Amino acid sequence: MLKLLSTAILLVGFTSSAWGQTGESRGEFFAGYSLLRTDVETDDFSNPLTTNDEPFKNLNGFNVAATGYFTERVGITADFSAHFKSESLDTGVEGKARTFNFLGGPQVRFTNSTRVTPFVRALAGVQNNRLRVNGLTNATGGAITDFEDSQTDFALALGGGLDVRVSPRVAIRVFQIDYNPTFQRERDVTFAGMTARVDGSRTDNVRFSVGIVFK
């Protein structure tokens, strides 16, 4: 997916210079703030092998994407986003979660005579989730090994948004909303010397982004 992102960025630069004088730009680059609302079953980092009653958490981060258009409306997008969350409990336990999306796929924009351009896309790729917990103790108060886990699974981003042009080469992405499900594999997780089997599941995440589009 990193190769796909690099290829799309090169495609954007080439097509923009080649067709930039013919009207609507054939390439664009988006960068902005992003909020990921996650649905993670192992969200209670005070015990990484149990399920919290509040599985949804908000992670803040950023989203960048490069799109090269083969026609005025249809193009290919390479998308990367990173989101972060840190929490501390009164017991001194600290947890850090990081989520990275590497995605690519078709995007369709609906150009018209106004400054407003809606778009939709269907992206596929992988999502990497990392969790680290420090300061855990066992039932007798003795220190145990800190917990750390990293997992990469197949993911999608199905959605769209709305761009408002402010100049011939710059637009504001007023909103972008993606349904970002992750299909987690069945696997073993080791914590405090114990191994537990985590069943495969789908996490129904939603990603919200806003920012600037350069054409």
N, C-alpha and C positions, 0 to 999 in steps of 0.2 A: 504493500500500500504506500510506502514511502516513495518507491519508484514511480507509482501512479501519480502521486502528488507532484513530484518533480517534473514529470512529463507534461502534466496539465499546465503547470506554471510556464514551461517553455512554449507550449502551444498557445497560451494566452498572449505571450509577448510577440510571437511570430504573427498570429492572426491579426492582432491589433495593429501592427505596423503595416501589414499587407493590405488590410481592408479598411483601415481607420478613416480614409477619405470618402468611402462610399456610402456613408450613412450610419446606421446603428453599429456600434462596436461589436466585433466578433470575439472579443475576449474581455473578461472582467475578473477582478480580485476583490474578495470581501474579507474584512477584518473587523472584529468587534467583541463586545462583552457577551457572555453566555451564562445561562443558569440551567443546571441539570437537576431535574426533580427525579430522584431515583427510587426504585422499588427493590431494595436489597434485603433479602431474608436474614442475613447475618449482620444486622446493623447494630446490635447491642455490643459495642466493642469491649464492655466490661466482662463479657463472656462470649468470645467469637463463635462458639459452637451452638449458641441458642438463638431463638428468634425474638426480636423486640415486638411489643404491641404497636409500635409506631414505625413501620418499615420505610416510610417515605422521608427522605432527607433532601435538603437543598444544597447543592454544591455550586460554588461560584468559579468562573474561569473565563476562557476565551475561545473563540471559534474563528478559523480562517479557512477560506476556500478559493480555489481557482477554477474558472470555467472557460472552456474554449467552445465557441459555437460553430457548428458546421453549416447551419443555415441561420437565417435571421432569428429563429426562435428555438431551435433544438441544439443542445450542446452536451458536453461531458464535464462533470464536476468532480474534482478531487477535494476532499473535505477532511480537516483535522480539527479536533477540539480537545481541550484539557480542562478538567474541573477538579477542585480541591476542597477538602473539608477537614478541619481540625477541631477536636473537642476535648475538654478536660472535665473530669468528675471531681466531686468533693473529696473523694478518697485518694486523689493524687494520680489516678490513672489518666493517661493521655493517649489519644488515638488520632491517627492521620489517615485519611482516605484520599486516593487519587484515581481518577478515571480518565482514560484516553481513548478517543475514537479515531480510527483510520478508515475512511469510507470513500467510495467512489461510485459514480453512476450517472444516468441521464438526467438532464434538467431542461425544462421547457419554460420559456418566458413568453408572456402574451403582450408583445409590443403594440402600441397604439399611438394615436395623435396627441395624447395627454402626457403629463409628466409622471404619471403613475404606471408602474409595470408590475403586475402580479406574476408569480412563478410557482411552479411545482416541481418536485423531483423525487426520485426513488434511488436511494444509495444503499450500498451493501459493503461489508468489510469486517473488521474485527474491533472489539472493545477490550482494552486491558484495564483491569481493576486491581489496585494495590491497597493493602491495609496493613498498618503497623500500629501496635499497641505497646506502650511502655508503662512500667510501674505496677504490673499485675502481681497479686499475692495469692497464695493458696489458702485453704480453709483454716490453717493454724497460724496464719500471719507470716509465714516464711516466704521469701522471694522465690519466684519461679522465672523461667525463661520468658523474655518478651516474645509476643506473638507477631509474626510477619507473614504475609501471604500475597501472592501475585497470581492472577488468573487471566487468560486471554481466551475469548470466545467469539463466535460469529455474531454479528450485530447488523441492524438495519437502521436507516433514517428515512422515514416516509413523511413528507410534509411539503411545506412551501412558505411563501411570504410575500412581502410587498415592498418594492423599491420606489422612492420618490426622487426624481432627477432634480438636482439643484444647479447643474452646469452640464455642458456637453460630455464631460468626462468624469463627473462625480455624482453619486446618488446616495441618499440616506436609506438604509434598510430599516424601515419603521418597525417591522417585526419579521421574525422567522420562527416557525414552530415545526418541530420534527418529533414524530413518534419514534422513539429510539429503543426498540426492544433488543434484549440480549439473550441469547440462547445458551445458558450455562451447562457445561458438561458435568456428568456424574464423576465424582472424584473423591479421594481420601484427603482429609485435613488433619494434621497433627498439631496438638495443643497440649502443653504441660505433660508431655509423655504419653498422652492418650491420642488414639487415632479414631476419627469418626468418618463415616461414609456420608457425603453430602449428595443428595439426589440431584439429578439434572432438572433444570427448571427454566422458565422464561421470566425475565424481569422486565416489567413494562415501564420504561423510563420515558420522560418527556423533556425535550431540550428547547429552550427559548433563547433567541439571539437577536441582538440589535447592533448596528454599526455602520460602517461606510463602505461603499462599493466604488472601486476605481475602474474605469473603462479605457 
